Amino acid sequence: MIRRATSADAPTILALDASLGVVPNRDEMLRASIARGTCFVDDQLVGFAIADRSFFDQMFISLVVVHPSRRRCGIATALVEHIEGLTRGKLFTSTNRSNAPMRALCVRRGFVESGVIENLDDGDPEIIYFKQC
């Protein structure tokens, strides 16, 4: 089951994010997302996603995180499906070209490529995906 994260979930979400070491020091951003109600978690608190109307006033999934030991168990899919269910209209997300698992998830969920942003990460373009919900 997927639900909105609460302030009680913050320590677990922050610890999970920090344990991955991908982007340091985004605690403030995660806390703000939880407070706004734009952070979603699975019932076991091993994955979370952030989605809001931050992309040209369209719904945008900006982050999907799943604990490495629980990847390939359907948690990211459940998070994305939940957000799709909340969206009426256009839904966007993005990922680096090198992120094959997220790109495959987007294709499985019916997203189509909608553009590319160069120069966010050196040598690894960001691919924008779109889905009508």
MARLUM-741798 format. One record per residue: residue in three letters; x, y, z of N, C-alpha, C in turn. Coordinates in steps of 0.001 Angstrom, whole numbers, plus 500000, padded with zeros to 6 digits. Atoms other than C-alpha are relative to their C-alpha. Layout:
AlaXYZXYZXYZ ...
END
This chain:
Met500831498832500000500000500000500000500890501250500000 Ile499274498733500080501199503516499169499165501069500698 Arg500682498922499291500365506554501291500903501234500024 Arg499207498786499820501472510121501866500889499837501231 Ala499084500045498862504494510349504128499566501015501045 Thr500278499081498893504041511963507517501325500382500670 Ser498784499578499298506518513740509767500610498845500797 Ala499481501170499276506825510481511726500862499109499110 Asp499219500802500953508250508860508571501340500645499657 Ala498820499251500424510925511528508118501323499332500385 Pro498705500608499669513744509813510073500335498792499115 Thr499751501179500836513344506597508058500305500406498564 Ile499773499521501365513116508444504739501387500629499885 Leu498692499340500031516158510578505541501137498993500116 Ala498961501029499840518160507548506664500156499182498726 Leu499930500756501250517268505605503527500719500816498944 Asp499380499153501009518212508523501302501492500180500272 Ala498587499808499643521468509155503168500822498741499784 Ser499263501261500147522425505476503044500411499742498553 Leu499665500201501412522453505601499248501152500891499569 Gly498871499123500282524934508479499231500003500602498612 Val500049499504501371523740509627495806500091501520499967 Val500014498541499930522945513262496585500079500385501476 Pro499877499656498578524280514510499908499171501230500368 Asn500605498808499409522440516982502124498699500452499334 Arg501300499550500493518948516970500691498901499794501043 Asp500951500158498901517316516562504090498930501083500002 Glu500973498904499989515667519996503901498957499821498905 Met500913500209501111514152519238500510499026498863500312 Leu500862501134499665512814515884501741499014500370501111 Arg500900499559498918511397517386504948498909500930499458 Ala500980499078500583509689520137502927498966499233499175 Ser500930500809500799508162517561500568499030499239500900 Ile500864500701499049506834515560503509498968500977500570 Ala500900498998499421505351518716505049498925500444498996 Arg500956499584501040503672519669501730499056498876499574 Gly500821501130500410502208516189501305500307499499498605 Thr499612500419501347504119515518498102500988498838500003 Cys499138501171499871506188512597499404499116498793500318 Phe500801501217499853504735509097499149500914498855500381 Val499206501130499524505940505930500876499217498705499838 Asp500653501313499965505236502224500718499785499625501458 Asp500377500347498622503821500509503794501155499457500830 Gln498852500513499256507194498994504731501111501045500164 Leu499032498904499945509045502315504391501374499614499435 Val498746500319500684511655500878502045500111500727498665 Gly499970499208501216510787503218499189499162501242500157 Phe500789498779499996509513506712498580500129500695498657 Ala499993499214501233508690509068495733499500501399500325 Ile500456498618499869508191512798495404499362500404498682 Ala500708499524501189505647514245492993499185501231500347 Asp500781498778499816504147517694492678499854500714498658 Arg500243499222501224503128520327490136501137500994499765 Ser498823499142500098506669521694489812500521500164498583 Phe499489500004501375507118521182486056498977500701499104 Phe500925499213500819505363523970484143498558499801500445 Asp501307500217499371502407523503486524499383498652499625 Gln500436501362500296502184519849485466500550499079501089 Met499535500970498999502510516852487773501330499409499531 Phe498655500470500317506141515730487907500504499114501128 Ile499355500900499037507713512746489657501487500341499969 Ser498614499546499993511058514187490685500958499007500626 Leu499102500915499297512388511330492781499271498699500310 Val500469501331499600511841507590493206501208499300500610 Val498894500637499281514016505846495797499496498703500625 Val500318501293499388513946502180496824501294499428500572 His498829500618499365516322500460499236500567498931499055 Pro499400500956500936518817498393497186499579498545500223 Ser500371501396499742517838495131498910498555499702499610 Arg501411500188500344514189495671497913499677500392498563 Arg500225499679501405514664496679494285499567498755499256 Arg500540501075500845512959494562491624498908499204500716 Cys501106500625499266510112493789494048498671500696499734 Gly501234499317500348507539496143492530499707501262500792 Ile500252498824499163507906498990495026499998501278499168 Ala499973498802500854508914501656492482498769500034499101 Thr501195500065500849506115500478490201498769500417500793 Ala501152499643499172503600500762493044499980501495500310 Leu499926498570499737504805504266493887499558500801498775 Val500358499290501235504519505413490262498521499803499681 Glu501433500260500240501103503736489841499129500860500908 His500771499194499060499846505528492944499939501458499536 Ile499956498620500470500961508894491607499195500156498716 Glu500836499963501214499384508106488237498525500118500382 Gly501386499978499558496115507515490083499568501337500577 Leu500298498678499460496334510959491676499995501088498928 Thr499805499016501065497042512679488379498825500001499042 Arg501015499818501039494362514037486104500616500893498947 Gly499341499229501053496047515116482918501396499482499748 Lys498634500350500387499717515168482113500862499679501218 Leu499042500399498973502348513409484202501366499884499345 Phe498639500043500508506067513862483654500925499414501054 Thr498902500401499133509191512338485125501269500093499178 Ser498742499986500742512860512209484184500998499096500695 Thr498910500797499449515949510132484671501208500130499091 Asn498795500004500823519524509967483488499940498880498976 Arg499935501030501039520139508042480295500628498720500552 Ser499312501171499448522379505710482336499134499182500960 Asn500849500684499013519508504738484689499039499045499289 Ala500794500972500759518291501678482797498777499484500759 Pro501199500481499303515943500406485561498853501012499985 Met501071498995500017514017503699485746499466500194498587 Arg500466499866501387513900503995481968499073498834499645 Ala500854501166500279512465500457481759498660500124500720 Leu501247499783499265509887501293484447499110500981499247 Cys500784499015500754508792504334482451499341499362498781 Val500553500659501190508322502250479317498892499036500401 Arg501033500944499542506406499536481217498723500704500432 Arg501157499253499509504095502168482706499359500862498905 Gly500622499288501111503354503668479280500458501432499797 Phe499434498678500251505469506809479452500713499989498655 Val499246499847501243506999508090476229501039501100500194 Glu498967498969499916510164510095475786499442501311499462 Ser500550498702500358509378513791475583501081501056499807 Gly498917499043500180512777515464475459501238499589500759 Val498714500280499367516354515531476639500579501316500502 Ile499295498846499449518201517958478869501470499629500126 Glu498554500208499931521940518125478389500579500823501147 Asn499162499209499098524507519321480920499547500062501454 Leu500286500098498567522794518504484217501075499157500666 Asp498914500872499552525215515625484765500926499793498810 Asp499037500092501097528369515571482664499928498646499305 Gly499980501208500804528070513029479864498833499052500224 Asp501136500879499702524757511618481127498700500808499918 Pro501179499154500191521755513463479648498791499515500801 Glu501251500263499293518451513661481511498904499833498952 Ile501088500260500937515571512112479574498675500314500697 Ile501324499646499477512110513586480139498991499006499433 Tyr501058500928500412509157511174480026498633500615500283 Phe501365499471499899505452511940479610498984498874499925 Lys501129500928500081502216510070480210498723500786500222 Gln501333499416499781498608511174479854499240499099500957 Cys500719500787499000496652510061482894498523500382500020 
END
